[in-house]
Amino acid sequence: MEKDLGAITEEYIEEHTDDIPPLLSTLIDETEKVTGLSRWSIGKVEGKLL
């Protein structure tokens, strides 16, 4: 079964972008403590690409 273009693109971006910076990781943790929500309004791969 072939991967769709979206899956191929996401895989490529994941392999060619850096991990989440420490400051952003801290902000995510703090957001979780304050709001109970740590999810982004966009996905991890999209956020890293932007």
C-alpha positions as CSV (number, residue, x, y, z in Angstrom):
1,M,0.0,0.0,0.0
2,E,1.4,3.4,-1.0
3,K,1.5,6.3,1.4
4,D,-0.5,9.3,0.4
5,L,1.2,12.6,-0.4
6,G,0.3,14.1,3.0
7,A,1.9,11.2,4.9
8,I,5.1,11.5,2.7
9,T,5.3,15.2,3.3
10,E,4.8,14.9,7.0
11,E,7.4,12.3,7.3
12,Y,9.9,14.4,5.3
13,I,9.2,17.5,7.5
14,E,9.6,15.4,10.7
15,E,13.0,14.1,9.5
16,H,14.3,17.5,8.4
17,T,13.2,19.8,11.2
18,D,14.6,20.3,14.7
19,D,13.0,19.1,17.8
20,I,10.8,21.4,19.9
21,P,13.1,24.1,21.5
22,P,13.4,23.9,25.3
23,L,11.6,27.2,25.7
24,L,8.6,26.0,23.8
25,S,8.6,22.8,25.8
26,T,8.5,24.8,29.0
27,L,5.6,26.9,27.6
28,I,3.7,23.8,26.7
29,D,4.2,22.5,30.3
30,E,3.1,25.8,31.8
31,T,0.0,25.9,29.6
32,E,-0.9,22.4,30.7
33,K,-0.7,23.5,34.4
34,V,-2.7,26.6,33.9
35,T,-5.4,25.5,31.5
36,G,-5.3,21.7,31.6
37,L,-4.7,21.8,27.8
38,S,-1.3,21.4,26.2
39,R,-2.4,20.8,22.6
40,W,-1.5,23.3,19.9
41,S,-4.0,24.8,17.6
42,I,-1.8,23.4,14.8
43,G,0.0,20.1,14.8
44,K,3.6,19.5,15.9
45,V,5.0,19.0,12.4
46,E,3.2,22.1,11.1
47,G,4.4,24.2,14.0
48,K,8.0,23.1,13.6
49,L,7.9,23.8,9.9
50,L,6.5,27.3,10.4
